[in-house]
């Protein structure tokens, strides 16, 4: 009997997980091309045991990128709900309901699915309240594997290149006012031939400019102007001194 009830409960949870979010943006008019996609999600609040419809979700540049992220989020949320039930944290835990990917028209003022700033803030607050309530339940239980479930709860940080390729940045709100074209300012002060008043009251005085002094070129001494080279005086050779003749003295016989 107990096994039949458990099987029935598991079947009910499976069917509930297969359900889609009840809300969806209206379709585009004929001939209009969509350039940003998203999906709605009904978030289960573990405290109030109610669903909160959230349409303020991430935008994607293509339906394929939206479907890829939606499938990953659906698997992680189903695993989180199963973890909470099997660990007896809350046996009444059910997964979120994910809608199909479609064109996001929540920013178009002419659309019936338009969401103003107040509604967007309220939906984001409800989504964060449900996530933080679930976080408190997980941290309050001494159960192994809680850290991995917290990562799936708040989402993994997207890779930089994938984030730039798949995520649409928020677009500025459309304005009905038309900005006037820029015009050049008139920079003409007055007539270009007329003398300015401040110049008319001044008298001009000639200022003498001294003539430049003549530049005398420097003359280089020529070869003729050079003094003749002096030859050294040659002294005559000095004769040797005269030797007196020898005197011979006769011997006595």
Phi and psi in degrees as a GROMACS rama.xvg file:
@    title "Ramachandran Plot"
@    xaxis  label "Phi"
@    yaxis  label "Psi"
@TYPE xy
-65.3259  -38.373  UNK-2
-66.6931  -35.334  UNK-3
-66.49  -40.402  UNK-4
-65.4319  -39.5213  UNK-5
-66.0918  -39.9995  UNK-6
-65.8131  -39.5931  UNK-7
-65.2594  -38.2012  UNK-8
-67.2421  -39.8554  UNK-9
-65.7308  -38.4407  UNK-10
-65.278  -38.0711  UNK-11
-64.1351  -42.0521  UNK-12
-64.4961  -38.3427  UNK-13
-65.0156  -41.9879  UNK-14
-68.2758  -35.1573  UNK-15
-67.0097  -38.4939  UNK-16
-67.1894  -29.1291  UNK-17
-77.0009  -14.6022  UNK-18
-69.1954  151.808  UNK-19
-103.799  163.098  UNK-20
-62.3949  143.137  UNK-21
-76.097  -24.9042  UNK-22
-94.0909  153.484  UNK-23
-160.104  145.614  UNK-24
-68.29  149.274  UNK-25
-65.8786  154.592  UNK-26
-68.3312  160.524  UNK-27
-75.8997  153.342  UNK-28
-63.4628  161.503  UNK-29
-63.1643  136.118  UNK-30
82.956  5.7304  UNK-31
-100.894  135.139  UNK-32
-99.3423  134.935  UNK-33
-90.3169  137.694  UNK-34
-121.053  4.73237  UNK-35
-154.625  135.192  UNK-36
-123.26  158.453  UNK-37
-160.863  -179.461  UNK-38
-139.553  151.774  UNK-39
-91.3023  155.58  UNK-40
-142.81  138.955  UNK-41
-102.588  112.054  UNK-42
-90.4908  131.334  UNK-43
-84.8057  126.34  UNK-44
-96.4599  118.545  UNK-45
-72.6374  -18.1905  UNK-46
-86.346  -48.9328  UNK-47
-89.9517  -9.65256  UNK-48
54.8064  45.4996  UNK-49
-136.375  162.605  UNK-50
-97.0797  143.035  UNK-51
-118.445  119.54  UNK-52
-77.9066  124.278  UNK-53
-120.744  120.608  UNK-54
-110.506  -9.76505  UNK-55
-87.2981  82.4693  UNK-56
-121.701  176.676  UNK-57
-63.3294  151.156  UNK-58
-105.893  149.914  UNK-59
-131.331  153.542  UNK-60
-80.3869  -15.3555  UNK-61
-146.395  159.006  UNK-62
-68.9172  -31.3573  UNK-63
-65.6224  -43.2949  UNK-64
-65.0209  -36.5621  UNK-65
-65.8317  -45.1841  UNK-66
-63.2502  -37.1021  UNK-67
-64.0695  -45.1281  UNK-68
-69.5153  -37.8318  UNK-69
-63.732  -42.8495  UNK-70
-63.4389  -41.5385  UNK-71
-65.6623  -41.3045  UNK-72
-66.1579  -36.8559  UNK-73
-65.2023  -42.7356  UNK-74
-65.4552  -44.1683  UNK-75
-65.4855  -40.0057  UNK-76
-69.381  -36.4446  UNK-77
-65.6502  -39.2947  UNK-78
-66.5903  -36.6739  UNK-79
-65.6253  -44.1895  UNK-80
-63.6249  -39.9785  UNK-81
-66.3339  -37.4427  UNK-82
-63.6865  -41.4865  UNK-83
-67.6265  -35.8214  UNK-84
-73.3193  -44.4785  UNK-85
-69.9652  -29.2576  UNK-86
-88.0424  6.47783  UNK-87
63.3255  21.6808  UNK-88
-69.0767  -43.8931  UNK-89
-158.372  109.461  UNK-90
-74.26  -11.9664  UNK-91
-94.6326  9.83858  UNK-92
-68.7878  132.71  UNK-93
-127.117  150.084  UNK-94
-73.0293  167.137  UNK-95
-73.9004  163.749  UNK-96
-107.447  123.96  UNK-97
-108.614  129.981  UNK-98
-85.1253  171.482  UNK-99
-74.4069  156.318  UNK-100
-73.9904  135.937  UNK-101
-153.601  177.213  UNK-102
-72.0087  130.982  UNK-103
-81.3933  117.098  UNK-104
-120.779  21.8353  UNK-105
-76.1334  -11.347  UNK-106
-102.286  -1.3513  UNK-107
-91.8502  120.323  UNK-108
-66.2138  -25.6613  UNK-109
-83.3404  -7.18928  UNK-110
-88.7525  149.488  UNK-111
-72.0962  -17.0031  UNK-112
-94.9733  17.3912  UNK-113
-66.683  137.38  UNK-114
-119.382  123.803  UNK-115
-80.651  178.889  UNK-116
-64.6463  -35.7248  UNK-117
-67.1238  -43.0667  UNK-118
-67.1291  -39.2606  UNK-119
-62.6614  -43.1037  UNK-120
-63.8895  -38.2856  UNK-121
-66.859  -39.6946  UNK-122
-68.1671  -41.3701  UNK-123
-64.0782  -36.6999  UNK-124
-66.9384  -40.7863  UNK-125
-65.1405  -38.901  UNK-126
-66.0861  -41.3364  UNK-127
-69.4544  -37.2532  UNK-128
-62.0317  -42.0743  UNK-129
-65.5269  -39.374  UNK-130
-68.8325  -41.2178  UNK-131
-73.3698  -31.3774  UNK-132
-65.2265  -41.2137  UNK-133
-67.2661  -34.8764  UNK-134
-64.149  -40.9829  UNK-135
-64.1883  -37.2385  UNK-136
-64.1552  -42.2414  UNK-137
-68.3109  -42.0367  UNK-138
-72.2454  -22.6794  UNK-139
-79.3551  -5.34362  UNK-140
-113.039  134.233  UNK-141
-86.7334  76.4193  UNK-142
-124.019  130.993  UNK-143
-67.2255  147.137  UNK-144
89.7637  8.88858  UNK-145
-70.0004  -35.0849  UNK-146
-61.5708  -40.792  UNK-147
-64.9151  -36.2821  UNK-148
-71.455  -31.8843  UNK-149
-65.8234  -36.1889  UNK-150
-63.669  -39.6654  UNK-151
-72.8147  -25.5093  UNK-152
-70.5769  -48.5652  UNK-153
-94.6147  -2.45143  UNK-154
84.0307  145.828  UNK-155
-80.8955  145.981  UNK-156
-63.7552  130.28  UNK-157
-69.7235  151.233  UNK-158
-67.7108  144.123  UNK-159
-59.8136  -46.7508  UNK-160
-69.9554  -36.2647  UNK-161
-69.4295  -36.217  UNK-162
-63.2104  -40.7429  UNK-163
-72.8088  -31.0132  UNK-164
-81.3006  -31.6659  UNK-165
-108.76  -23.296  UNK-166
-97.2559  134.455  UNK-167
-90.9864  129.54  UNK-168
-69.6443  152.682  UNK-169
-63.2314  133.574  UNK-170
-86.6971  146.263  UNK-171
-68.6799  149.379  UNK-172
-64.3413  144.049  UNK-173
-70.9538  136.864  UNK-174
-112.683  141.797  UNK-175
-87.0003  -22.0655  UNK-176
-74.1392  141.734  UNK-177
-104.96  125.979  UNK-178
-75.7951  134.35  UNK-179
-67.6262  144.953  UNK-180
-64.8382  147.88  UNK-181
-72.0292  134.788  UNK-182
-118.28  150.034  UNK-183
-77.0075  138.545  UNK-184
-76.0848  144.091  UNK-185
-75.9043  113.096  UNK-186
-98.3141  10.3116  UNK-187
-78.0168  121.322  UNK-188
-86.5594  -40.4657  UNK-189
-172.078  -165.385  UNK-190
-68.3572  135.829  UNK-191
-73.6316  -20.295  UNK-192
-88.7896  -20.929  UNK-193
-76.5066  148.44  UNK-194
-84.1024  131.698  UNK-195
-60.5898  149.744  UNK-196
-58.9964  -37.6379  UNK-197
-69.0881  -28.8558  UNK-198
-80.5395  -26.1796  UNK-199
-70.8305  -27.3181  UNK-200
-88.2459  2.85337  UNK-201
-108.06  141.82  UNK-202
-104.119  142.631  UNK-203
-93.1878  133.679  UNK-204
-115.866  128.199  UNK-205
-69.178  139.592  UNK-206
-110.492  116.894  UNK-207
-69.6593  141.263  UNK-208
-113.589  116.045  UNK-209
-64.2331  144.649  UNK-210
-72.9941  145.27  UNK-211
-69.8251  141.902  UNK-212
-69.0243  142.795  UNK-213
-67.3521  145.617  UNK-214
-96.3947  117.001  UNK-215
-90.0716  121.505  UNK-216
-71.3453  142.246  UNK-217
-77.5947  131.588  UNK-218
-94.9333  136.247  UNK-219
-92.8021  133.978  UNK-220
-62.1752  133.538  UNK-221
-85.2985  173.724  UNK-222
-69.8488  -30.7357  UNK-223
-71.0806  -31.6273  UNK-224
-76.675  -9.12831  UNK-225
-74.4803  142.159  UNK-226
-67.3929  148.697  UNK-227
-67.6688  149.82  UNK-228
-70.951  131.687  UNK-229
-85.1943  132.115  UNK-230
-88.7385  144.291  UNK-231
-72.7346  140.561  UNK-232
-68.5659  132.705  UNK-233
-99.957  117.565  UNK-234
-82.7091  138.032  UNK-235
-69.143  151.522  UNK-236
-67.3708  143.393  UNK-237
-83.4803  126.203  UNK-238
-71.2826  151.878  UNK-239
-68.9412  155.178  UNK-240
-67.3789  147.617  UNK-241
-73.6011  136.068  UNK-242
-96.183  125.667  UNK-243
-69.0141  148.63  UNK-244
-70.1834  148.532  UNK-245
-75.0214  141.279  UNK-246
-102.205  126.949  UNK-247
-100.564  126.121  UNK-248
-101.44  130.57  UNK-249
-75.3748  150.815  UNK-250
-85.8542  149.63  UNK-251
-81.2271  134.861  UNK-252
